[in-house]
Amino acid sequence: MNRDQYQDLMVYEIYPTSFCDSDNDGTGDLKGITGKLGYIRELGFNAVWLNPFYCSPFRDGGYDIADFFDVDPRFGTLDDARELMTQAHALGLKVFLDLVAGHASVDNAEFRRSAEAERNEYSDLFVWNNSVWDSEPGLRLISGMYPRHACYLVNFFAHQPAFNYGFNRIDYPWQMSYRDERTKQAREYMLQVMRFWLDLGADGFRVDMADSLVKNDDDKQATIEVWQDMFTTIRREYPDVFFVSEWSDPAQALKAGFDADFVLDHWDNWYHRMVRSTADTRGLSVFDGADPEYALNDMKQRFAEAERYGAMLGLISGNHDSPRIADFLDDAGLRMFYLMLFTLPGVPFVLYGDELGMKTADLPSKDGGYQRTGTRIPMIWDDTLPYHGFSKTSGEPYLPFDERNKVSTAAAMQDDHSLYHYIKQLTALRKEIPALTKPGLEITENGRVLTFRRPEGYCLVLNLSEKPYHLNGDAVFVSREITEELPPYSGALIQIKED
């Protein structure tokens, strides 16, 4: 695969239930997304990532899949999915789908077959022990639910049985080695899922819980080996497919063969320390209650791993699992963050509505969202229309609109100083300067001023101090209409003049 074709990716994440309702039933759908693809392109993105729209009982927001090969009726049909991808490609947008590789739903037909008392062709597709009475310590086993005289292993929630990719360390006789031929069935099943959606028009996948395949795999070396095996097969058949991992460990994920690895909102990484460790900060929070040396060292290490493997990091504004970034940063902080997101090497991912500064709502759980539910609120399109334009004429949305989120896309597009327009300027800047998409990053810190050196003399400078920062005379401002001085709590892209 030639990864250069993906160097300029900028991805817009869509939670289908919440984006746009085309049939006025209160739930977003695929036709609604198709109708808004022009908006995404106009904002400057060249790819979309769609959260699951497969058949599901929605006990975990669609990440509990009953049928991996069909669209849930709430979202439409397979023809709607095919048309979405066709229209996206016509607009120059790539389409990435969620691949849930580690588990299915208890409503999945293949799982139900594996749960039968008599052995059949699916008995080894999921992880089962050999007795309904055994509940081995340290394993999340569910017993007494099905005719099979055994317990099934949970991958996350109780209703998400784990596919049987095997075990690295064998603690009990019933556990199969990940090299056991019987565990190859799970790999082939997942390859069938990939082939199905790639043939329908998908360009690649974001892989949910990508590190969760092989069990008792402390250093993830067996899981890496399994992914390498599957990638060898699928890339031979589809050489241009793109994979990004929900792993948040580039040393492991990129070795496994992923093209990009997300930097997630985990307490121990630079993204959390710099952006989300302190609520309601005036600027980025790396110096406010966080350890700047730790954050910057983690940042350097992750970017170095990406460069080592000729791959990338997935840099997120947020996602469907995290509180909204606007909960943590004021307007100045948001603009500094987005300047960083679009000028660092890697793939920027922006969650729908983050371009409006949407905040997390305080809502009870729905569709298995739990504390994540408030992030997944409906998109606000036009306040002059019923239901803010999310549904056209009727259909109370499946989640309520939050009163704190008052900016609509229609209003933001009319306001030249809105966050929407700032992000639009940044997507254009990234397209105009190819050097920003290339690898290469040097990071320095001097008195609460961070400098990120990029190829061809470009530098991102973030002034997180309370004083203006004076640049020397050999710098040219690229992203700001100012000269020589960077105000407090602001950032700029500059280019160092060459002799």
DABELSUL-V920965 format. One record per pair of residues at least 12 apart in sequence whose C-alpha atoms are under 10 Angstrom apart, sorted by the first residue. I is the first residue (numbers start at 1). J is the second residue. Records with the same first field share a line. If there is no record, write none. Layout:
I->J, J
This chain:
1->235, 236, 238, 239, 240, 241, 242, 259
2->239, 240, 241
3->240, 241, 242, 259, 310, 311, 312
4->310, 311, 437, 438
5->240, 242
6->240, 242, 259, 260, 311, 312, 346, 347, 437
7->311, 312, 345, 346, 347, 434, 436, 437, 438, 439
8->45, 46, 345, 346, 347, 348, 430, 431, 434, 436, 437, 438
9->45, 46, 47, 48, 93, 94, 346, 347, 348, 349, 430, 431, 437
10->44, 45, 46, 47, 48, 93, 94, 314, 315, 342, 346, 347, 348, 349, 350, 427, 430, 431
11->40, 44, 45, 46, 47, 48, 49, 93, 94, 95, 96, 314, 315, 316, 347, 348, 349, 350, 351
12->40, 41, 43, 44, 45, 46, 47, 48, 49, 50, 95, 96, 316, 317, 348, 349, 350, 351, 352, 353, 354
13->47, 48, 49, 50, 51, 96, 97, 316, 317, 318, 319, 320, 349, 350, 351, 352, 353, 354
14->33, 48, 49, 50, 51, 52, 319, 320, 350, 351, 352, 353, 376, 379
15->28, 29, 33, 49, 50, 51, 52, 53, 61, 319, 320, 351, 352, 375, 376, 377, 378, 379
16->28, 29, 30, 32, 33, 50, 51, 52, 53, 62, 74, 75, 376, 378
17->29, 30, 32, 33, 51, 52, 53, 61, 62, 74, 75, 376, 377, 378, 379, 397, 398, 399
18->32, 33, 352, 376, 377, 378, 379, 380, 390, 397, 398, 399
19->32, 33, 36, 352, 353, 376, 377, 378, 379, 380, 381, 390, 391
20->32, 33, 34, 35, 36, 378, 379, 380, 381, 389, 390, 391, 392, 397
21->33, 35, 75, 378, 379, 389, 390, 391, 392, 394, 395, 397
22->34, 35, 75, 390, 391, 392, 393
23->75, 76, 391, 392, 393, 394, 395
24->390, 391, 392, 393, 394, 395, 396, 397
25->74, 391, 392, 393, 394, 395, 396, 397, 398
26->74, 378, 387, 390, 391, 392, 394, 395, 396, 397, 398, 399
27->74, 75, 378, 390, 391, 395, 396, 397, 398, 399
28->74, 75, 76, 378, 379, 390, 391, 397, 398
29->53, 72, 73, 74, 75, 76, 77, 80, 81
30->50, 53, 71, 74, 75, 76, 77, 78, 79, 80, 81, 82, 83, 84
31->75, 76, 77, 80, 81, 83, 84
32->75, 76, 80, 84, 390, 391
33->50, 75, 81, 84, 88
34->80, 81, 83, 84, 85, 86, 87, 88
35->84, 87
36->88
37->84, 87, 88, 91, 93
38->87, 88, 91, 93
39->409
40->88, 91, 93, 352
41->88, 91, 92, 93, 424
42->424, 427
43->355, 413, 420, 421, 422, 423, 424, 425, 426, 427, 428
44->423, 424, 425, 426, 427, 428, 429, 430, 431
45->92, 93, 94, 348, 349, 350, 423, 424, 427, 428
46->88, 89, 91, 92, 93, 94, 95, 427
47->88, 89, 91, 92, 93, 94, 95, 96, 203, 349
48->85, 88, 93, 94, 95, 96, 97, 349, 350, 351, 352
49->94, 95, 96, 97, 98, 204, 205, 206, 349, 350, 351
50->95, 96, 97, 98, 205, 206
51->63, 96, 97, 98, 99, 206, 208, 319, 320
52->64, 65, 68, 71, 72, 75, 97, 98, 99, 100
53->65, 68, 70, 71, 72, 73, 74, 75, 76, 77, 81, 97, 98
54->66, 67, 68, 69, 70, 71, 72, 73, 74, 75, 76, 77, 78, 98
55->67, 68, 69, 70, 71, 72, 73, 74, 75, 105, 107, 108
56->68, 70, 71, 72, 73, 74, 104, 105, 106, 107, 108
57->72, 105, 106, 107, 108, 367, 368
58->72, 105, 366, 367, 368, 369
59->105, 157, 159, 160, 366, 367, 368, 369
60->105, 156, 157, 159, 160, 366, 367, 368, 369, 370
61->320, 366, 367, 368, 369, 370, 372, 373, 376
62->100, 105, 367, 368, 369
63->98, 99, 100, 103, 104, 105, 160, 208, 368
64->100, 103, 104, 105, 106, 107, 108, 156, 157, 159, 160, 161, 368
65->100, 103, 104, 105, 106, 107, 108, 160
66->104, 105, 106, 107, 108, 109, 110, 111
67->104, 105, 107, 108, 109, 110
68->99, 100, 104, 108, 189, 190, 192, 193, 194, 196, 197
69->192, 193, 194, 196, 197
70->196, 197
78->200
79->200
81->197, 200, 201, 202
82->197, 199, 200, 201, 202
83->200, 201
84->201, 202
85->200, 201, 202, 203
86->200, 201, 202
88->201
89->201, 202, 203
93->203
94->201, 202, 203, 204
95->198, 201, 202, 203, 204, 205, 242
96->197, 198, 201, 202, 203, 204, 205, 206, 207, 241, 242, 243, 244
97->194, 197, 198, 202, 203, 204, 205, 206, 207, 243
98->204, 205, 206, 207, 208, 243, 244
99->190, 193, 194, 197, 204, 205, 206, 207, 208, 209, 210, 243, 244, 245
100->190, 193, 205, 206, 207, 208, 209, 210
101->162, 163, 186, 187, 189, 190, 191, 193, 194, 207, 208, 209, 210, 211, 212, 213
102->126, 154, 155, 156, 160, 161, 162, 163, 164, 165, 186, 190, 207, 208, 209, 210, 211, 212, 213, 214
103->126, 127, 153, 154, 155, 156, 157, 159, 160, 161, 162, 163, 164, 186, 208, 209, 212, 213
104->126, 154, 155, 159, 160, 161, 162, 163
105->157, 158, 159, 160, 161, 162
106->158, 159, 160, 161, 162
107->159, 160, 161
108->160, 161
109->122
110->122, 123, 125, 126
111->123, 124, 125, 126, 127, 152, 160, 161, 162, 163
112->146, 147
113->125, 148
114->126, 127, 128, 146, 147, 148, 152
115->128, 145, 146, 147, 148, 149, 150, 151, 152
116->146, 147, 148, 149
117->146, 147, 148, 149, 150
118->147, 148, 149
119->148
121->185
122->185, 186
123->148, 164, 182
124->163, 164, 165, 166, 176, 182, 183, 184, 185, 186
125->162, 163, 164, 165, 166, 182, 183, 184, 185, 186, 187, 189
126->152, 153, 154, 161, 162, 163, 164, 165, 166, 183, 185, 186
127->141, 150, 151, 152, 153, 154, 155, 161, 162, 163, 164, 165, 166, 167, 174, 175, 176, 183, 215
128->141, 142, 143, 148, 149, 150, 151, 152, 153, 154, 161, 162, 163, 164, 174, 175
129->141, 143, 149, 150, 151, 152, 153, 172, 173, 174, 175, 176
130->148, 149, 150, 151, 152, 172, 173, 174, 175
131->143, 148, 149, 150, 151, 152, 174
132->144, 145, 146, 147, 148, 149, 150, 151, 152
133->149, 150, 151
134->150, 151
135->150, 151
136->171, 172
139->152, 153, 154, 155, 215, 216
140->152, 153, 154, 155, 156, 157, 158
141->153, 154, 155, 158, 161
142->154, 158, 159, 161
155->209, 212, 213, 215
156->209, 212
157->368
162->186, 212, 213, 214, 215
163->183, 185, 186, 187, 189, 190, 212, 213, 214
164->176, 177, 178, 182, 183, 184, 185, 186, 187, 213, 214, 215
165->177, 178, 179, 180, 181, 182, 183, 184, 185, 186, 187, 212, 213, 214, 215, 222, 223, 226
166->178, 179, 180, 181, 182, 183, 184, 186, 213, 214, 215, 216, 217, 222, 223, 226
167->179, 180, 183, 213, 214, 215, 216, 217, 222, 223
168->214, 215, 216, 217, 218, 219, 220, 221, 222, 223
169->214, 215, 216, 217, 218, 222
170->215, 216, 217
171->216
175->215
176->215
177->214, 215, 222
178->213, 214, 215, 217, 222, 223, 225, 226
179->222, 225, 226
183->214
184->226, 230
186->213
187->213, 226, 227, 229, 230
188->230, 233
190->230
191->230, 231, 233, 234
192->234
194->234, 238, 241
195->234, 237, 238
198->238, 241
199->238
202->241, 242
203->238, 240, 241, 242, 243
204->238, 240, 241, 242, 243, 244
205->241, 242, 243, 244, 245
206->242, 243, 244, 245, 246, 258, 260, 261, 262
207->243, 244, 245, 246, 247, 258, 261
208->244, 245, 246, 247
209->245, 246, 247, 248
210->223, 224, 227, 244, 245, 246, 247, 248, 253, 258, 261
211->223, 224, 227, 245, 246, 247, 248, 249, 252, 253, 256
212->246, 247
213->226, 227
214->226
219->252
220->252, 253, 256
221->252, 255, 256
222->256
223->252, 253, 256
224->252, 253, 254, 255, 256, 257, 258
225->255, 256, 257
226->256
227->253, 255, 256, 257, 258
228->255, 256, 257, 258
229->256, 257
230->256, 257
231->243, 256, 257, 258
232->257
241->259
242->258, 259, 260
243->257, 258, 259, 260, 261
244->257, 258, 259, 260, 261, 262, 311, 312, 313, 314, 347
245->257, 258, 259, 260, 261, 262, 263, 313, 314
246->260, 261, 262, 263, 264, 314
247->260, 261, 262, 263, 264
248->260, 261, 262, 263, 264, 265, 266, 269, 302, 313, 314
249->261, 262, 263, 264, 269, 302, 305, 313
250->262, 263, 301, 302, 303, 304, 305, 306, 308, 309, 311, 312, 313
251->301, 302, 304, 305, 306, 308, 309
252->305
253->305, 306
254->305, 306, 307, 308, 309, 310, 311, 312, 313
255->305, 306, 308, 309, 311
257->309, 311
258->309, 311, 312
259->306, 309, 310, 311, 312, 313, 314
260->306, 309, 310, 311, 312, 313, 314, 315, 346, 347
261->302, 306, 311, 312, 313, 314, 315, 346, 347
262->312, 313, 314, 315, 316, 346, 347, 348, 349
263->299, 302, 313, 314, 315, 316, 318
264->314, 315, 316, 317, 318, 319, 321, 322
265->277, 316, 317, 318, 319, 321, 322, 323
266->322
268->294, 295, 298
269->294, 295, 296, 297, 298, 299, 302
270->286, 290, 291, 292, 293, 294, 295, 296, 297, 298, 299, 300, 302
271->286, 295, 296, 298, 299, 315, 316, 317
272->285, 286, 290, 295
273->285, 286, 287, 288, 289, 290, 291, 292, 294, 295, 296, 298
274->286, 287, 288, 289, 290, 291, 292, 295, 296, 299, 337
275->290, 317, 325, 328, 329, 333, 334, 337
276->290, 323, 324, 325, 326, 327, 328, 329
277->289, 290, 328
278->290, 327, 328, 329
279->325, 326, 327, 328, 329, 330
280->326, 327, 328, 329, 330, 333
281->327, 328, 329, 330, 331, 332, 333
282->328, 329, 330, 331, 332, 333, 334, 464, 489
283->328, 329, 330, 331, 332, 333, 334, 335, 336, 337, 462, 463, 464, 465, 488, 489, 490
284->328, 329, 330, 332, 333, 334, 335, 336, 337, 462, 463, 464, 489, 490
285->328, 329, 333, 464
286->448, 464
287->448, 464, 465
292->445, 448
293->445
296->443, 444, 445, 450
297->443
299->443
300->441, 442, 443
303->344, 345, 346, 439, 440, 441, 442
304->439, 440, 441, 442
306->345, 346, 439, 440
307->345, 346, 438, 439, 440, 441
310->439
311->346, 439
312->345, 346, 347, 437, 438, 439
313->344, 345, 346, 347, 348
314->341, 345, 346, 347, 348, 349
315->340, 341, 342, 344, 345, 346, 347, 348, 349, 350
316->338, 341, 347, 348, 349, 350, 351
317->334, 337, 338, 341, 348, 349, 350, 351, 352, 354, 355
318->349, 350, 351, 352, 354, 375
319->349, 350, 351, 352, 354, 372, 375, 376
320->351, 352, 369, 372, 373, 374, 375, 376, 377
321->369, 370, 371, 372, 373, 374, 375, 376
322->360, 371, 372, 373, 374, 375, 376
323->359, 360, 361, 371, 372, 373, 374, 375, 376
324->351, 353, 354, 357, 358, 359, 360, 361, 372, 374, 375, 376
325->337, 351, 354, 357, 358, 359, 360, 375
326->354, 355, 356, 357, 358, 359, 360
327->357, 358, 359, 360, 361
328->359
329->357
330->357
331->357, 418, 419
332->488, 489, 490, 491
333->464, 489, 490, 491
334->354, 355, 357, 419, 490
335->419, 422, 423, 426, 489, 490, 491, 492
336->460, 461, 462, 463, 464, 489, 490, 491, 492
337->462, 490, 491
338->350, 355, 419, 422, 423, 426, 427, 491
339->422, 423, 425, 426, 427, 429, 460, 461, 462, 479, 490, 491, 492, 493
340->426, 452, 460, 461, 462, 491, 492, 493
341->426
342->423, 426, 427, 428, 429, 430, 431, 436, 437
343->426, 427, 429, 430, 433, 435, 436, 437, 438, 452, 454, 458, 459, 460, 493
344->430, 435, 436, 437, 438, 439, 440, 441, 452, 453, 454, 459, 460
345->435, 436, 437, 438, 439, 440, 441, 454, 455
346->436, 437, 438, 439
347->437
348->427
350->423
351->375, 376
352->376, 377, 378, 379
353->375, 376, 377, 378, 379, 380, 381, 405, 407, 408, 409, 420
354->379, 419, 420, 423
355->407, 409, 412, 418, 419, 420, 421, 422, 423, 424
356->379, 380, 405, 406, 407, 408, 409, 411, 412, 413, 418, 419, 420, 421, 423
357->405, 406, 407, 408, 418, 419, 420
358->375, 377, 379, 380, 402, 404, 405, 406, 407, 408
359->374, 375, 377, 402, 403, 404, 405, 406
360->372, 373, 374, 375, 376, 377, 402, 404, 405
361->373, 374, 375, 376, 377, 399, 400, 401, 402, 403, 404, 405
362->374, 375, 402
363->375, 376, 377, 399, 400, 402
364->399
366->398, 399
367->398
373->399
374->399, 400, 401, 402
376->399
377->397, 398, 399, 400, 401, 402, 405
378->390, 391, 397, 398, 399, 400, 401, 402
379->401, 405, 408, 409
380->401, 402, 405, 406, 407, 408, 409, 410
381->407, 408, 409, 410, 411, 412
382->407, 408, 409, 410, 411, 412
383->406, 407, 408, 409, 410, 411
384->408, 410, 411
387->400, 401
388->401, 406, 408, 409, 410
389->408, 409, 410
425->479
426->479
429->478, 479, 493
433->456, 458
434->455, 456
435->454, 455, 456, 457, 458
436->454, 455, 456, 458, 459
437->454, 455
438->454, 455
439->454, 455
440->452, 453, 454, 455, 456
441->453, 454, 455, 459
442->454, 455, 459
443->459, 460
444->461
445->461, 462
446->463
447->463, 464, 465, 469
448->462, 463, 464, 465, 466, 467, 469, 489
449->461, 462, 463, 464, 465, 469, 488, 489, 490, 491
450->462, 463, 464, 465, 491
451->463, 491, 492, 493
452->493
453->493, 494, 495, 496
454->493, 495
455->495
456->495, 496, 497, 498
457->475, 494, 495, 496, 497, 498
458->475, 476, 477, 478, 493, 494, 495, 496, 497
459->475, 476, 477, 478, 492, 493, 494, 495, 496
460->477, 478, 479, 491, 492, 493, 494, 495
461->486, 490, 491, 492, 493, 494
462->486, 487, 488, 489, 490, 491, 492, 493
463->486, 487, 488, 489, 490, 491, 492
464->487, 488, 489, 490, 491
465->487, 488, 489, 490
466->487, 488, 489, 490
467->486, 487, 488, 489
468->484, 485, 486, 487, 488, 489, 490
469->484, 485, 486, 487, 488, 489, 490
470->483, 484, 485, 486, 487
471->483, 484, 485, 486, 494
472->484, 485, 496
473->496, 497
474->494, 495, 496, 497, 498, 499
475->493, 494, 495, 496, 497, 498
476->493, 494, 495, 496, 497
477->492, 493, 494, 495, 496
478->492, 493, 494, 495
479->491, 492, 493, 494, 495
480->492, 493, 494
